[in-house]
Amino acid sequence: MIPRAIASLCYPPRAASPAQESSADIAAYIESRALEYPAQLEDDFVNRALKLGVESGTILDVGTRVGLIALKLLWQNENLISIGLDRSGAMIEQARATAESWEIGSRAVFQVGDPRHMRFKSGYFDMVVSDSSLHRFDDPSAVLREIGRVLKPRGALLIRDFRRPNRFRMTQHALEHAGRFGDAMRPQIEAAIRSSFTEAELIQMAGSEIPGIQIVPSDPNYITIERRGENDPNSWVVVRDQYR
């Protein structure tokens, strides 16, 4: 591991988290989902989540945005239900509309809420996922603490966020990576990269709040951490099947 004093010279300080999205930002985000690179990123994330050992139960998607991660998980596994949480009411409205259009609205709930203060019972969720959301908070440790609280002791976890490059690569990296999301998304992606994490920062924060996590290989522009889980014999799916 790079000594802290040297790391401070190599890496620029984490920038302030991006402001809440405007209507134009939200429109740009929705349009970007049709591009090949963002769509493939989502599919890769979903496929990894489906292999973490939880085959039935309830998923929490923290920072769900327009809900596509949660909805793709439900689409591929009918034994899952999901709750998607986001601070943006406009994003949640879009997620609800998409769930209805995909005809899986009965298994997908989307709520406006603050992930730093979740109104869920402790140890409630079989799996928690969060894709490129943590950098949107100036206090990401508070989000991780809540994730650790609401996740079952043997629940699965998958978190991915942007990787903050060193100061010598920052400008060029932000320019190159932002281009993969479309011109309208460029300001958002550049801001996200500057407010994201180094691998050491993320593993230190997450490891102090959630036991058993590990860094796993992923797209080099991102950092991905996971924890494998187990099916809960008392999950709602098992109970449901007893009465069929």
KEFI-18697 format. One record per residue (C-alpha): residue number from 0; residue in one letter; chain; x, y, z. Coordinates in steps of 0.001 Angstrom, whole numbers, plus 524288, in hexadecimal, padded with zeros to 5 digits. Layout:
REM KEFI-18697
<atom NUM,"a","A",<X,Y,Z>>
...
//
This chain:
REM KEFI-18697
<atom 0,"m","A",<80000,80000,80000>>
<atom 1,"i","A",<804EA,80DAB,7FCB3>>
<atom 2,"p","A",<808B6,81548,80904>>
<atom 3,"r","A",<7FEEE,8200A,80C26>>
<atom 4,"a","A",<808E2,82AF7,80AA7>>
<atom 5,"i","A",<80CC1,8265D,7FD12>>
<atom 6,"a","A",<7FE96,823FB,7F925>>
<atom 7,"s","A",<7FB41,83205,7FC96>>
<atom 8,"l","A",<80579,8367B,7F2D0>>
<atom 9,"c","A",<8012E,82D12,7E821>>
<atom 10,"y","A",<7F281,82ED5,7E941>>
<atom 11,"p","A",<7EAE1,83B8A,7E939>>
<atom 12,"p","A",<7E198,83D97,7F4B7>>
<atom 13,"r","A",<7D3E1,83899,7F2B5>>
<atom 14,"a","A",<7CB89,843AA,7ED44>>
<atom 15,"a","A",<7BE83,84798,7F323>>
<atom 16,"s","A",<7B34A,83EBC,7EF48>>
<atom 17,"p","A",<7AB5D,842E6,7E366>>
<atom 18,"a","A",<79F58,84B4E,7E5AA>>
<atom 19,"q","A",<791B5,845F3,7E40D>>
<atom 20,"e","A",<78E5C,843B5,7D5D6>>
<atom 21,"s","A",<786D6,84D81,7CDE7>>
<atom 22,"s","A",<77C1D,8492C,7C49E>>
<atom 23,"a","A",<7860D,84A1A,7B98F>>
<atom 24,"d","A",<78F81,84174,7C11F>>
<atom 25,"i","A",<784ED,83748,7C333>>
<atom 26,"a","A",<78130,8376F,7B4D6>>
<atom 27,"a","A",<78F77,835B9,7B107>>
<atom 28,"y","A",<790D5,82A4D,7BA5B>>
<atom 29,"i","A",<784D1,8236C,7B4E9>>
<atom 30,"e","A",<7897A,8255C,7A6E6>>
<atom 31,"s","A",<796E8,81FF0,7AA3C>>
<atom 32,"r","A",<7910F,812E4,7AE4E>>
<atom 33,"a","A",<78ECF,80FBA,79FFD>>
<atom 34,"l","A",<79D62,81080,79CE5>>
<atom 35,"e","A",<7A55A,80411,79BE3>>
<atom 36,"y","A",<7AF5A,806AB,7A699>>
<atom 37,"p","A",<7A5F6,80AAB,7B19A>>
<atom 38,"a","A",<79CBC,7FF9C,7AE05>>
<atom 39,"q","A",<7A7BA,7F596,7AE63>>
<atom 40,"l","A",<7AC4C,7FAD7,7BB86>>
<atom 41,"e","A",<79EAC,7F8B7,7C11A>>
<atom 42,"d","A",<79DAD,7EB06,7BB72>>
<atom 43,"d","A",<7AAF2,7E731,7C0FC>>
<atom 44,"f","A",<7A6F2,7EC46,7CE66>>
<atom 45,"v","A",<79A11,7E4F2,7CE1F>>
<atom 46,"n","A",<7A07C,7D841,7C9D6>>
<atom 47,"r","A",<7AA46,7D930,7D4F0>>
<atom 48,"a","A",<79F89,7DBD4,7DEE6>>
<atom 49,"l","A",<797F4,7CFDD,7DA5F>>
<atom 50,"k","A",<7A3BC,7C743,7DD5B>>
<atom 51,"l","A",<7A59D,7CB86,7EB7B>>
<atom 52,"g","A",<79E1F,7C02C,7F16D>>
<atom 53,"v","A",<790CF,7C65B,7F3E9>>
<atom 54,"e","A",<786A8,7C018,7EB29>>
<atom 55,"s","A",<77A74,7C549,7F1D8>>
<atom 56,"g","A",<7768A,7D027,7FAFF>>
<atom 57,"t","A",<7767A,7DEEC,7FBB0>>
<atom 58,"i","A",<78083,7E7E4,7F57E>>
<atom 59,"l","A",<78354,7F600,7F8F1>>
<atom 60,"d","A",<788D6,7FE8A,7EE1A>>
<atom 61,"v","A",<78F3C,80A6A,7F473>>
<atom 62,"g","A",<78FC0,8162D,7EB61>>
<atom 63,"t","A",<7870C,80F3B,7E1AA>>
<atom 64,"r","A",<785FA,81AD4,7D838>>
<atom 65,"v","A",<77C4F,8164D,7CDB2>>
<atom 66,"g","A",<77BDD,8088D,7D34C>>
<atom 67,"l","A",<781F5,800BF,7C84C>>
<atom 68,"i","A",<78B26,7F8C1,7D0DA>>
<atom 69,"a","A",<78011,7F454,7D9A6>>
<atom 70,"l","A",<776E5,7F1D4,7CE51>>
<atom 71,"k","A",<780CE,7E9D2,7C6C6>>
<atom 72,"l","A",<7830C,7E176,7D2D2>>
<atom 73,"l","A",<7747C,7DEDF,7D41D>>
<atom 74,"w","A",<77319,7DC5C,7C5A6>>
<atom 75,"q","A",<77D02,7D159,7C66D>>
<atom 76,"n","A",<77868,7CB71,7D34B>>
<atom 77,"e","A",<769FF,7CAC9,7D6AC>>
<atom 78,"n","A",<76D31,7C6C6,7E4AD>>
<atom 79,"l","A",<7723F,7D447,7E7EE>>
<atom 80,"i","A",<76B51,7E0AE,7EBD5>>
<atom 81,"s","A",<77204,7EDCF,7ECFE>>
<atom 82,"i","A",<7716A,7FAFC,7F381>>
<atom 83,"g","A",<77863,80602,7EC96>>
<atom 84,"l","A",<77C2D,81217,7F467>>
<atom 85,"d","A",<78076,81F40,7EF16>>
<atom 86,"r","A",<78034,82D6C,7F36D>>
<atom 87,"s","A",<77B05,83217,7E642>>
<atom 88,"g","A",<76C49,83201,7E4CC>>
<atom 89,"a","A",<76D62,83384,7D611>>
<atom 90,"m","A",<77631,82799,7D523>>
<atom 91,"i","A",<76CD1,81FA6,7DD79>>
<atom 92,"e","A",<7613F,82377,7D4FC>>
<atom 93,"q","A",<76894,81EBB,7C903>>
<atom 94,"a","A",<76C22,811FC,7CFF2>>
<atom 95,"r","A",<75DEC,80F72,7D37A>>
<atom 96,"a","A",<7599A,811FD,7C587>>
<atom 97,"t","A",<763CC,808A3,7C037>>
<atom 98,"a","A",<75FCD,7FE10,7C9D7>>
<atom 99,"e","A",<751BD,7FF0C,7C526>>
<atom 100,"s","A",<755B3,7FEC4,7B6D9>>
<atom 101,"w","A",<75DAF,7F26E,7B95A>>
<atom 102,"e","A",<751E0,7EC9D,7C077>>
<atom 103,"i","A",<75982,7E9B0,7CCEA>>
<atom 104,"g","A",<75442,7F4DB,7D500>>
<atom 105,"s","A",<74E6E,7EB42,7DECC>>
<atom 106,"r","A",<75C2C,7E710,7E2D6>>
<atom 107,"a","A",<7631D,7F42C,7E1DF>>
<atom 108,"v","A",<76135,7FF16,7EBC2>>
<atom 109,"f","A",<767EC,80C3A,7EA07>>
<atom 110,"q","A",<768C8,8163F,7F4E3>>
<atom 111,"v","A",<76E18,823E6,7F699>>
<atom 112,"g","A",<776FA,823D7,80265>>
<atom 113,"d","A",<78438,826F3,80824>>
<atom 114,"p","A",<78D7D,81B24,80837>>
<atom 115,"r","A",<79479,82112,813F1>>
<atom 116,"h","A",<7881C,81F5C,81C19>>
<atom 117,"m","A",<7809B,813B9,816EF>>
<atom 118,"r","A",<77355,81077,81C98>>
<atom 119,"f","A",<7751B,801CF,81BEA>>
<atom 120,"k","A",<77683,7F7A7,82683>>
<atom 121,"s","A",<7841F,7F2EC,829E6>>
<atom 122,"g","A",<787FD,7E632,8234C>>
<atom 123,"y","A",<77CB3,7E6F7,819B0>>
<atom 124,"f","A",<7829E,7E537,80C22>>
<atom 125,"d","A",<78807,7D8F1,805DB>>
<atom 126,"m","A",<7905B,7E108,7FCB1>>
<atom 127,"v","A",<7945C,7EF3F,7FB8A>>
<atom 128,"v","A",<79993,7F4E8,7EEDF>>
<atom 129,"s","A",<79E4E,80284,7EB9E>>
<atom 130,"d","A",<7A3C6,80697,7DE89>>
<atom 131,"s","A",<7AB31,8136E,7DD31>>
<atom 132,"s","A",<7A3D1,819D1,7E84E>>
<atom 133,"l","A",<7AD21,81B9A,7F3C4>>
<atom 134,"h","A",<7B4A4,826C2,7ED7A>>
<atom 135,"r","A",<7A820,82ED2,7EDC8>>
<atom 136,"f","A",<7A976,83058,7FC89>>
<atom 137,"d","A",<7B33F,8389E,803F9>>
<atom 138,"d","A",<7B1CA,82EDE,80F23>>
<atom 139,"p","A",<7B1EA,82185,8085B>>
<atom 140,"s","A",<7B573,81AB6,81518>>
<atom 141,"a","A",<7A7C9,81DF1,81A11>>
<atom 142,"v","A",<7A1E8,81705,80E49>>
<atom 143,"l","A",<7AAB5,80B32,81040>>
<atom 144,"r","A",<7A732,80AC8,81EA1>>
<atom 145,"e","A",<798C5,80A35,81B46>>
<atom 146,"i","A",<79B2D,7FFDC,810F3>>
<atom 147,"g","A",<7A226,7F7A0,81B13>>
<atom 148,"r","A",<796C3,7F95C,82473>>
<atom 149,"v","A",<78BBD,7F56C,81B3F>>
<atom 150,"l","A",<7930A,7EA1B,814D1>>
<atom 151,"k","A",<790C9,7DC9C,81A8E>>
<atom 152,"p","A",<79CAB,7D698,82163>>
<atom 153,"r","A",<79DF2,7CCEC,81625>>
<atom 154,"g","A",<798E8,7D60E,80BBB>>
<atom 155,"a","A",<79FF8,7D901,7FF10>>
<atom 156,"l","A",<7A5BF,7E61E,7FB65>>
<atom 157,"l","A",<7AA34,7EC3D,7EEB6>>
<atom 158,"i","A",<7AF0C,7FA47,7EDD4>>
<atom 159,"r","A",<7B59C,800CB,7E256>>
<atom 160,"d","A",<7BA35,80EAC,7E088>>
<atom 161,"f","A",<7C366,816B7,7D83D>>
<atom 162,"r","A",<7D1FD,81597,7DA94>>
<atom 163,"r","A",<7D8EB,82288,7DD10>>
<atom 164,"p","A",<7E578,822C7,7D50A>>
<atom 165,"n","A",<7F223,828C9,7D969>>
<atom 166,"r","A",<7F466,83745,7D775>>
<atom 167,"f","A",<7FCBA,83514,7CB5F>>
<atom 168,"r","A",<7F1E3,82D9D,7C475>>
<atom 169,"m","A",<7E5F8,834B9,7C9AE>>
<atom 170,"t","A",<7E32D,83E74,7BECE>>
<atom 171,"q","A",<7E576,8351C,7B389>>
<atom 172,"h","A",<7DE6E,829DD,7BA1E>>
<atom 173,"a","A",<7D267,831FB,7BD2C>>
<atom 174,"l","A",<7D1F3,836CC,7AF2A>>
<atom 175,"e","A",<7D35B,82942,7A93F>>
<atom 176,"h","A",<7CA02,82226,7B251>>
<atom 177,"a","A",<7BF66,82C8D,7B1BA>>
<atom 178,"g","A",<7BF15,82B30,7A2FA>>
<atom 179,"r","A",<7B9AF,81D69,7A43C>>
<atom 180,"f","A",<7AD02,82285,7AA1B>>
<atom 181,"g","A",<7A971,82C9C,79FD5>>
<atom 182,"d","A",<7AC19,83B21,79F0B>>
<atom 183,"a","A",<7A09C,83EFD,7A79A>>
<atom 184,"m","A",<7A5C3,83685,7B2C0>>
<atom 185,"r","A",<7B3B2,83B98,7B21D>>
<atom 186,"p","A",<7B29A,845A1,7BD44>>
<atom 187,"q","A",<7AC24,83BA6,7C631>>
<atom 188,"i","A",<7B635,8310B,7C3A7>>
<atom 189,"e","A",<7C1BF,83A38,7C54B>>
<atom 190,"a","A",<7BC2C,83F08,7D248>>
<atom 191,"a","A",<7B99E,830FF,7D696>>
<atom 192,"i","A",<7C794,82CC5,7D3D9>>
<atom 193,"r","A",<7CD3D,8382E,7DB7C>>
<atom 194,"s","A",<7C47C,8352A,7E729>>
<atom 195,"s","A",<7C6CB,82678,7E6EB>>
<atom 196,"f","A",<7D056,81DE7,7EE6E>>
<atom 197,"t","A",<7DD53,81728,7EE00>>
<atom 198,"e","A",<7DD40,8089F,7F099>>
<atom 199,"a","A",<7E366,80AA6,7FE01>>
<atom 200,"e","A",<7D938,814D1,801D3>>
<atom 201,"l","A",<7CDAD,80C73,7FDFC>>
<atom 202,"i","A",<7D252,7FFE7,80438>>
<atom 203,"q","A",<7D5B6,80713,810C8>>
<atom 204,"m","A",<7C84F,80D71,811B0>>
<atom 205,"a","A",<7C08A,80175,80DD7>>
<atom 206,"g","A",<7C8AC,7F7F3,815C3>>
<atom 207,"s","A",<7C683,7FFA0,82233>>
<atom 208,"e","A",<7B7B9,7FEF2,82089>>
<atom 209,"i","A",<7B532,7F1D6,819D9>>
<atom 210,"p","A",<7BCCA,7E56B,81D24>>
<atom 211,"g","A",<7C120,7DB86,81311>>
<atom 212,"i","A",<7C25E,7E446,80723>>
<atom 213,"q","A",<7CCD8,7E340,7FCBD>>
<atom 214,"i","A",<7D16A,7EA89,7F0B9>>
<atom 215,"v","A",<7CE72,7E2F7,7E44B>>
<atom 216,"p","A",<7D324,7E49A,7D633>>
<atom 217,"s","A",<7CAE0,7EDB2,7CE0F>>
<atom 218,"d","A",<7CB99,7F81C,7C394>>
<atom 219,"p","A",<7D868,7FF5A,7C69A>>
<atom 220,"n","A",<7D119,80C50,7C717>>
<atom 221,"y","A",<7C96F,80788,7D2F0>>
<atom 222,"i","A",<7CB75,80160,7E044>>
<atom 223,"t","A",<7C28D,7F607,7E3C5>>
<atom 224,"i","A",<7C0E1,7EFFC,7F129>>
<atom 225,"e","A",<7B87F,7E44D,7F472>>
<atom 226,"r","A",<7B4A4,7DAA9,7FECF>>
<atom 227,"r","A",<7AEC7,7CD89,7FBA7>>
<atom 228,"g","A",<7A22A,7C9FF,80276>>
<atom 229,"e","A",<79951,7BE8B,8053F>>
<atom 230,"n","A",<78AFC,7BBB7,80333>>
<atom 231,"d","A",<782DF,7BE3D,80F49>>
<atom 232,"p","A",<779B4,7B2B7,81229>>
<atom 233,"n","A",<7705A,7BC68,81870>>
<atom 234,"s","A",<76FB8,7C59B,80CE0>>
<atom 235,"w","A",<762A4,7C9C3,80761>>
<atom 236,"v","A",<76455,7C0E2,7FB83>>
<atom 237,"v","A",<76585,7B48B,803AC>>
<atom 238,"v","A",<759A7,7B84C,80BA7>>
<atom 239,"r","A",<75212,7BB9B,7FF60>>
<atom 240,"d","A",<7552E,7AE7E,7F914>>
<atom 241,"q","A",<75000,7A72E,804FE>>
<atom 242,"y","A",<74260,7AC21,801EF>>
<atom 243,"r","A",<7422D,7A9B2,7F36D>>
//
